[in-house]
Amino acid sequence: MSDRGMLSRLAESLYWIGRYVERADDTARIIDSYVHRLVEAPTSEQDEIVRSLFSILGVESTASGALTAADALAVLAYDAANPSAIAGALVGAYENARRSRDIISSEMWVALNATRLRLPEVQATSLQLGPSTYLQFVRERAALFLGLADSTMSRDDAWRFLMLGRSVERMDMTARLLRSRVAGVSGDQDWMAFLRASGAMEAYMRSSSGLTDGSGIAAFLLIDRLFPRSILFMVHEAEQWLKELQSTQLRTAPSDLIRQHLVQAATVLEFVQSDDVLFRLHELLDLVEETCIAVNDRITERFFNRILAVSWTTEGGL
């Protein structure tokens, strides 16, 4: 891949570090936005809100009784054995970083290891003071890790695999956020929650005067070309990382097939009219979901020589 080459297991570890750190960050953002709603909602509505949150993050609940915020946090935040939860994703990132310590910088390793070690302490504090303490900690540590990666890694294939993992995960998480609209969750407050979860409130306010306009918000998160958490922005970024990885391969490398999925998705998204986004949301999110699955599987097949990923619970070799 580079002049010296890179072992496929190291490339895989870096890809999954990018995915897991982004997953922890995005999950914390989504949960935080819903915690605000839970605090304001009457007890009778909390079960519906929690089930909506589970639906967004692909969690099936078998609980027969009403679900509470504590149930959501136990499953989605504090479960270290589940790579779909915040704690589990950070453990997954740590395990992959441990296998690639010769590739990442020592500062990145220290930041990730310190985050993992402090999680139980921060969790205990959040049980007393509220979940915002835990969720804010995770977001800050994810930002610190990615900031250190940005300032301490050479722009070689190791960097590209890390960023490729982040791009694919962010694309998937933004699609999951918007998917709850297709599932029938209604109300302008949900759109506001989407903006908060994506860190898009201020960016959207600067780009539009219709703060609670559902069509405008959906279009912003799906097809805005400048906002770094929009799906279209991530599709272009993932395609760019693959293009750069391909530059050191043969001109007819199979990685072209990976880029083809992204280029096809980008072509559709580029020509969607903002006013049509809500009407076509189900179709567009199906396209994004299929693209994420296909790209992840093809990356795994091409670069890592592993069994194709089938679900979150079996990803990253954990």
N, C-alpha and C positions, 0 to 999 in steps of 0.2 A: 504493500500500500504506500508506504513512504520508501525512501531510498534504502533504509535499513529493514523495512518490513515490520509487520506487527503480528503477533500470535493472535489467532482468532479468539482465544479465550479472553485475552486482554481487551480486544475490541468489543467483545460481548459485555464484559464487565463495565466498560466505560459507557456503552449504550444504555445499560440498565441503571447505572448511577444517575444518568441524566433523566431517565424515566421515573425512577423512584423519588428523587428529590423533587421533581416537578409534581409528582402525584401527591406527595405530602403537602406541598405548598398549596396546590389547587384544592385539595380536600379541606385543608384548614380554612381557606377562603370561603368555600361553599358552606361549610358548617357554621362559620362565624356569622354569615349573612342570615342563616336560618335561626341561629340562636336568638338574634334580635327579634325575629318574628315570634318565636316561642315565648319570649319574655312578655311580649305585648298581647299574645293571644290568650283567650280564656281556656281553662283546663279542658273543656269539651272539644276544643279544636286542635289540641296538641297532637293527638294521635294522627290526624290527617296530615299535619305538617311534617311529622317525623316520617310517616310512610312516603310522603312526597320526596323527602330527602333520601330515603333508602332507594327509591326508584331512580333518582338521578345518578346515584353512585353504584347502581347495579346490585344492590343487596336485597335478598329475599328474606323477609321476616316470617318466622313460624309462630310468633307469639300470638296467643289467642286473645289476650287482654289488650287494653289500651296502651299504646306506646308513649313514653315520655322522653324528655330531653336527655335524661340520664341513660336511657336505653340507647339512644342514638350515639352518645359519646362513648359508651362502653364498646359498641360495635365498630364505629367509624373512626374513633380517635385513639383509644387506649389499648386496643388489641395488638400486642406485639407479634403474635403468631400469624396474623392475617396481613398479607402484603397489600390488600386493598385499603387497610386502615392506615392512619397517619403513622403510628408507632411502628407497625409492620413494614411500611414503606421505607422508613428511616433505617430500620434494621437491615432491610434488603440492600439499601444503598451502602451501608457500612460493610456488609459482607462482601459486596462486589469491590468496594474500595480496598478492603484488606487483601484481595487477590491481585490488585493492580497498584500496589504502593510504589512500585518502581516507575510508574507512568505518571501518576498525579503528583502534585507538589506536596511537600510536607505540611504546608499551611492548610491545604484542602483536607488532608488526612486528619490533622489535629482538630479542625473545625467540625468535621463530620463525627469523629470519635467523641468529642466533647458533647456534641448534641445528643448522641445516643446515651451517654452516661448520665446526662442531666434530666432526661425525660421522666424517669420515675419521680424525681424530686419536684419537677414542675407540675407533674400530674397531681401529686399530693397537695400542692399549693392550690391548684385549680379546683380541687374538690371542696376547698374551704372558701375560696374567693370568687369562684366562677370560672367557666371554661375559657373565657377570653384571655386569661393569663397564659394558658397552654397554647391556644391557637395563635396568639401574637408571637409567642416564643418560636413556634415552628416556622412561621412566615419570616421572621427576622433571621433565623438560622439558615433557612433556605436561601434567602437573599445574600447572606454573608458567604455561603459556600459558592454560589454562582459568581459573586463578585470576585472572590479569590481565584476561581477558575479563570475568569476573564483577565485577571491581572498577572497570573503566574504560569499559565500554560502557553506553550508555543502553539502557533496556528498550524498544527500538523494533523495527521489522521486521528490521533488521540482526541484532540479538541473537536474534530468533526464528528466523531462517533458520540461524544458526550452531548454535543449540541443537537445531533440528529435524534437522540433519545428524548431530549427535552422537547423538541418540536413535535414529534409524534404524540407524546403524552399530552402536551398542552392542546393540541388539535382535538384529541379524543375527549379531554375533560371539558372543553368548551362546548363540544357537541352534546355531551351528557347533560350539561347545564341547560341547554336549549331544548333537549329532548323532553323535559318535564312539561313543556307547553303542549307537546303532541299527546302526552299522557292525560291531558285534560285538566291540569292545574290552572286555575283562573285567577284573575285579579291583577290590578296595576301594581300592587305591592310586590308581586312575584317578579315583575320586570325590574323594579328597583333593587330587589335582592340580587338579580342577575348582574346588574351593574356593579354593586358592591363586591360580589364574589369575584368578579373579573378585574377589580381595581380600575374600572372603567368610568366611574362616576364623573370625575372631573374632565376626562378626555371627551366623553360624550356631551357633557354640558357645553364644552367649547365648540363642538362640531354641530350642535343642533339645539334649537330652542324648545323642542317638544320632549321634555324630560320624561314624561310618562307615556309617550307614544310607543306602543308595543311594536309596531311595524318598524319604526326608526331604530329602536334598541336592538331588535332581532337582526336588522340589516347591519348595524354597527358591529355586533359581535360575530357576524357570519362573514361579511364581505368587505369590511373596511380595509383599505390597502395600507393604512399607516399605523393602525393600533396593533401593538405587538402580541396581543392575546386574541386577535380575531382569527377565525379559522383560515380565511384566505391568506393572511399574512404568514401563518404557520405552514400552509401548504407550499407557498413559494420558498420559505426558508428551508424546509426539509428537502425540497427539490434541489436547492442550491448546494446543501451539504452533500447530497448524493452525487451531484455533478462534479464537485471537487474531489470526492473520493474516487470517482470514475477516472479522473484525469491521469491517475497513475496506473490505471488498468489498461488492458488491450482495448482498442477502439471499438471492438464488437463485444465488449464485456456484457454478461447477462444483467449487470446492474441497470442497463437501459430499460429493462422490463420493470424495474422498481420505479424508476422515474416516470415511466409511462402512466402508471396509476395516478401519480400526483399531477402530472400535466393534464390528464383527462379531467380530473376533479377541478383543477384550477380553471380550465376552459369553460366548464359549466358555471362555476361560481362567478367568473369574471363578467358574464353576460346576463346575470340575474338582475332585474330591476328591483330597486329598494321596495317599491310598492307591492311587489309580487312575493317578497320573502315569506311573509306569514302564510300566504295561500299555498306556497310550495315548500313550507318548512319540513313537513314529513319526508317528502321526496329528497330534499337536499341533505337532511341529516342522515337518511339511509345511505346516500352517496358517501358522505364523510365517514360514517361508521365502516362501510365496506372498504373504503380506501385505507383507513387506519389498519384494519385487519390484514388486508392484502399486503400493504407495505411492510408491516411488522413481520409477516410470514416470509416474504421474499427477502428481507434483510437477513433474517435468521438463516434461511436456506442458502443465501449467497455468501454471507460473510462468517457465519458462526458454525455451520455444519451441525445444527441441532434439530430436534424434533420441533415441528411448527407449534407455535403458541396457540392454545385453545381457550384459555380463560385467565383472568387475573391471578387466580389462586395457584397457578402452576408456572408463572412467568419468572424469568430471570434465573432459572436453574436452582431456585430455592425449594 
